[in-house]
Amino acid sequence: MLSQEEQNFIQAHADQDPHQIALSGKKYPSLNVSLLASQIQARQKLNQKLPTWTSHPSLYFPASISLEQASSEATAAFKANLVHGNVLDASGGMGVDAAAFAKKASQVVYVERQTDLQAITAHNHSVLGLTNIDHVHGDSLAYLKSNPQAFDFIYLDPARRNTKGDKVLLFKDCEPNALEFLPFIQGDTQLLIKTSPLLDIERAIKELEGVDQVWVICMKNEVKELLFLKSKQASLEPKIQVIELHPEPRKLFVGDLATEKSLQNSIGELKNFIFEAHPGILKAGFFKSIQSLGFQKLHINTHLYTSEQAIEEAPGKSYRVIAKGPFDSQWIGEQIPGRQAHIHTRNFPLKPEEIRKKIKLKDGGSIYLFAYQNHLQKMEIAITEKCNFNRDF
C-alpha cells in the first residue's frame, strides 16, 4: 500500500511535526504529503502502544477512530492467552487482537464491515507474516448464521460510539450488539468481550445473563479495558480478577461482588500509614474486600485506607504519615518548610489545584499531602512521604 518512496519519506520525517509536514506538499509534487503526514502522525501516536507495528515501514495505518479503539500489544497478548483452537474476531477493526490470536490459535477468522479497513488489515497481517487468518468483508452476525462451523471462541470488541460519534456504554448501543451473539454460545463455544473501562461491571454481568470470568486489565496503574468471558456454564457471581500488565502480567487481586456486598466496612482514624488501592481494585468494586489485608477506611466515602503497620504486599501505593491536622495554611506551612508537595484529594470539597493556589504550594518534591474527610466527617490533612517498597505499576 505504500511505495518504497513513500516508506522512505515516512522514515526520514518520523520525528517531525505532522502538521508542518502536511503544509510542505509543494516541495514533493510526486507524493501525497497530506496522506503521508497522517501516517507519520499515526505512528507517533501508536509508538508506545504498538511498538512492533510501528517498527514496520510498510504497514499502513487506518483512520484515527480505529487507532483509538485498537488494543495495545500488551493487552492483546493477554487476551491471546485466553483463547485456543478456532477463533472468530467478530468486530474486525485494526486487527491487533486478531494478530495476537493468530499466534496462539490454530485458525482465526477476521470479519469487518468496512471494505477499506478490511483490506488495510489484510495487508498488515500479511506484512507481519500471519498466514492463519481469513479476512472476511461483511457482517459478523450474518457470517455466523451462514457458516455453521463451530468456533471455540467468538471475540467482540464493539465500537463504543454511536452514529453521531457520541460515546456509549450499554451493550445494546454498541456496534455490534454483544447481546445478539448470546444464542451462538452453544456446546464448547465461548464468547470473549472487550469493553471500555467505564462500563459498570455488575450491570454488564446481568445484561449478559451471567459470565464465567471478568478481568480488569490495567497498565501502569491505569485501567485500560474490561474482559468478560461467557460459556454455557456462566454464573451471575463470577470471579473478578484484577490484572496489572506492567512491567509483566500479574494478578493483583481476585474477588466477587457477592462477597463484597456481604462485608462490613471497618472505619477508623488515621494511623501510621495511608494506602491508596490500585485503580483496578476500585474499578472492580472491592472497596471492602481490600480491607481483609489489614486496612481500615478513613470514611465510608473516602477511598483511602490506613494501617498501623506497613502492608508491603498490598496492591497499591503506601505512604508513611508524618503529621495530620486541619486544613490551615499556617499549620501546613509549618509541616512543609519548602512549601513543595504533591497533592491528593479524596471526598474533599476542593480540587488539588485549588488547594495548591489557596495555600501557595509548589508542585513536586518528596512530600505528599492528602486532603480528605475523616472518620468523624471532618476535613483533615495528612502530610506523608511515599514508602520505598512501593512497586512500579
SULSUL-V579397 format. One record per residue. N is the residue number from 1. SS is DSSP state (2 for helix, 1 for strand, 0 for the rest). PSI is psi in radians with two decimals (none if undefined). Layout:
# SULSUL-V579397
n: <N,N>
ss: <SS,SS>
psi: <PSI,PSI>
This chain:
# SULSUL-V579397
n: <1,2,3,4,5,6,7,8,9,10,11,12,13,14,15,16,17,18,19,20,21,22,23,24,25,26,27,28,29,30,31,32,33,34,35,36,37,38,39,40,41,42,43,44,45,46,47,48,49,50,51,52,53,54,55,56,57,58,59,60,61,62,63,64,65,66,67,68,69,70,71,72,73,74,75,76,77,78,79,80,81,82,83,84,85,86,87,88,89,90,91,92,93,94,95,96,97,98,99,100,101,102,103,104,105,106,107,108,109,110,111,112,113,114,115,116,117,118,119,120,121,122,123,124,125,126,127,128,129,130,131,132,133,134,135,136,137,138,139,140,141,142,143,144,145,146,147,148,149,150,151,152,153,154,155,156,157,158,159,160,161,162,163,164,165,166,167,168,169,170,171,172,173,174,175,176,177,178,179,180,181,182,183,184,185,186,187,188,189,190,191,192,193,194,195,196,197,198,199,200,201,202,203,204,205,206,207,208,209,210,211,212,213,214,215,216,217,218,219,220,221,222,223,224,225,226,227,228,229,230,231,232,233,234,235,236,237,238,239,240,241,242,243,244,245,246,247,248,249,250,251,252,253,254,255,256,257,258,259,260,261,262,263,264,265,266,267,268,269,270,271,272,273,274,275,276,277,278,279,280,281,282,283,284,285,286,287,288,289,290,291,292,293,294,295,296,297,298,299,300,301,302,303,304,305,306,307,308,309,310,311,312,313,314,315,316,317,318,319,320,321,322,323,324,325,326,327,328,329,330,331,332,333,334,335,336,337,338,339,340,341,342,343,344,345,346,347,348,349,350,351,352,353,354,355,356,357,358,359,360,361,362,363,364,365,366,367,368,369,370,371,372,373,374,375,376,377,378,379,380,381,382,383,384,385,386,387,388,389,390,391,392,393>
ss: <0,0,0,2,2,2,2,2,2,2,2,2,0,0,0,0,0,2,2,2,2,2,0,0,2,2,2,0,0,0,0,0,2,2,2,2,2,2,2,2,2,2,2,2,2,2,0,0,0,0,2,2,2,2,0,0,0,0,0,0,0,0,0,2,2,2,2,2,2,0,0,0,2,2,2,2,2,2,2,2,0,0,0,0,0,1,1,1,1,0,0,0,0,0,0,2,2,2,2,2,2,2,0,0,0,0,1,1,1,1,1,1,0,0,2,2,2,2,2,2,2,2,2,2,2,2,2,0,0,0,0,0,1,1,1,1,1,0,0,2,2,2,2,2,2,2,0,0,0,0,0,0,1,1,1,1,0,0,1,0,1,0,0,0,0,0,1,0,0,0,2,2,2,0,1,0,0,2,2,2,2,2,2,2,0,0,0,0,0,1,1,1,1,1,1,0,0,0,0,0,2,2,2,2,2,2,2,0,0,0,1,0,1,1,1,1,1,1,1,0,0,1,1,1,1,1,1,1,1,1,0,0,0,0,1,0,0,0,1,1,1,1,1,1,0,0,0,0,0,1,1,1,1,1,1,0,2,2,2,2,2,2,0,0,0,0,1,0,0,0,0,0,1,1,1,1,1,0,2,2,2,2,2,0,0,0,0,0,2,2,2,2,2,0,0,1,1,1,1,0,0,1,1,1,1,1,1,0,0,0,0,0,0,0,0,1,1,1,1,1,1,1,1,1,1,0,0,0,2,2,2,2,2,2,2,0,0,0,0,1,0,1,1,1,1,1,0,0,0,0,0,2,2,2,2,2,2,2,2,0,0,1,0,0,0,0,1,1,1,1,1,1,1,0,0,0,0,0,1,1,1,1,1,1,1,1,0,0,0,0,0,0,0>
psi: <-0.46,2.22,2.92,-0.65,-0.73,-0.72,-0.74,-0.70,-0.79,-0.78,-0.65,-0.45,0.35,-0.57,0.12,2.89,2.04,-0.58,-0.69,-0.66,-0.74,-0.45,-0.08,0.39,-0.60,-0.39,-0.35,1.26,-0.37,-0.04,2.62,1.47,-0.61,-0.77,-0.78,-0.58,-0.68,-0.59,-0.70,-0.74,-0.74,-0.76,-0.69,-0.71,-0.60,0.03,-0.68,-0.58,-0.71,1.16,-0.61,-0.72,-0.80,-0.27,-0.23,1.97,-0.40,0.03,2.55,2.29,2.35,-2.93,2.79,-0.56,-0.61,-0.64,-0.70,-0.74,-0.26,2.50,2.75,2.89,-0.64,-0.79,-0.61,-0.71,-0.67,-0.81,-0.63,-0.50,-0.11,-0.22,2.90,2.99,-2.35,2.20,2.33,2.02,1.71,-0.01,0.12,-1.94,-2.57,-0.30,0.29,-0.78,-0.74,-0.68,-0.72,-0.73,-0.67,-0.41,-0.24,-0.57,2.82,-0.62,2.46,2.31,2.09,2.19,2.26,2.34,-0.67,2.12,-0.84,-0.77,-0.68,-0.72,-0.73,-0.80,-0.72,-0.73,-0.83,-0.72,-0.63,-0.75,-0.65,-0.04,0.43,1.94,-0.07,0.56,2.18,2.24,2.05,2.27,2.11,-2.93,2.27,-0.63,-0.75,-0.67,-0.77,-0.71,-0.58,-0.14,1.65,0.06,2.54,2.19,2.49,-0.61,2.42,2.17,2.37,2.28,1.35,2.52,2.32,0.53,2.47,-3.03,-0.37,-0.11,0.06,2.53,2.44,2.76,-0.54,2.51,-0.70,-0.34,-0.17,2.91,2.01,2.88,1.97,-0.53,-0.46,-0.17,-0.15,-0.66,-0.30,-0.04,1.55,2.61,-2.18,0.05,2.32,2.65,2.16,2.15,2.28,2.35,2.98,2.56,-0.21,-0.23,2.45,2.04,-0.80,-0.75,-0.67,-0.72,-0.75,-0.73,-0.67,0.04,0.71,2.61,2.91,-0.66,2.58,2.40,2.32,1.89,2.17,2.68,2.09,0.87,0.34,2.32,2.15,-0.70,2.84,2.48,2.38,2.20,2.22,2.32,-2.99,-0.31,0.39,2.69,2.65,-0.09,1.09,2.82,2.48,2.10,2.37,2.08,2.27,2.22,-0.19,2.34,-0.22,2.72,2.30,2.62,2.12,-0.63,2.57,2.36,-2.99,2.74,-0.50,-0.77,-0.75,-0.79,-0.49,-0.25,2.71,2.47,2.45,1.96,2.39,3.00,2.82,2.30,-2.53,-0.37,2.51,2.45,2.24,1.99,2.56,2.43,-0.53,-0.60,-0.77,-0.69,-0.65,-0.25,0.32,0.91,-0.57,-0.62,-0.63,-0.37,-0.29,-0.28,-0.12,0.39,2.75,2.69,2.60,-0.42,2.64,-0.53,0.16,1.88,1.04,2.57,2.79,2.74,2.73,-0.76,2.67,2.38,1.58,-0.53,-0.12,2.40,1.68,-2.72,2.38,2.56,2.37,2.28,2.19,-0.73,2.74,2.62,-2.90,2.91,1.48,2.14,-0.74,-0.79,-0.76,-0.71,-0.62,-0.56,-0.41,1.41,-0.63,-0.08,0.80,2.23,2.71,2.50,2.23,2.40,2.52,2.12,0.86,2.49,-0.34,2.58,2.79,-0.74,-0.51,-0.68,-0.78,-0.73,-0.69,-0.71,0.14,1.04,2.40,2.72,2.62,-2.88,-2.95,-0.07,2.42,2.07,2.19,2.24,2.20,2.98,2.26,-3.00,-0.33,0.20,0.63,2.63,2.33,2.65,2.34,2.24,2.14,2.99,2.53,2.40,2.49,-0.09,0.00,2.32,2.75,1.92,none>
